[in-house]
Amino acid sequence: MMKKNRLIFYSVFGALHLFIFLFSLYMDGQKENVAFLFQMQGKIWMLKYGSLILLFLMVANVILHYRDNRRNQREKDELTKELNNLKVKLYDLQEAAKNKPVPQPPTN
């Protein structure tokens, strides 16, 4: 299950991609309307900064993914170490039980 902040991150990321896709479809439909295209030239800064935000989000995603993988690997290593310690203790208990002399019943 994804964490809440990761879900929010991917929602924003997806919404920005959807906006850029719909914007490009709309612009493609306005090929014949040259006046509209010149008017949109003044608004191109929004697309530029939107794509820059997407780039920052992608870098943040890579950093978060790397950090999560490192944390998960650390947890896995700790659990493996704990499991090995428990196996050693169990083996020692079994060896101690094997080497313990068996008491003989008293003879009358």
Number of C-alpha atoms within 10 A of each C-alpha: 4 6 8 8 9 12 12 11 15 14 12 14 17 13 12 16 15 12 13 15 12 12 13 12 11 11 14 11 10 12 11 9 10 10 11 12 15 10 10 12 10 9 11 11 11 10 14 10 11 16 15 12 14 16 13 12 16 14 12 13 16 12 12 13 12 12 12 12 12 12 12 12 12 12 12 12 12 12 12 12 12 12 12 12 12 12 12 12 12 12 12 12 11 11 11 11 11 10 8 8 8 8 6 6 6 5 4 3
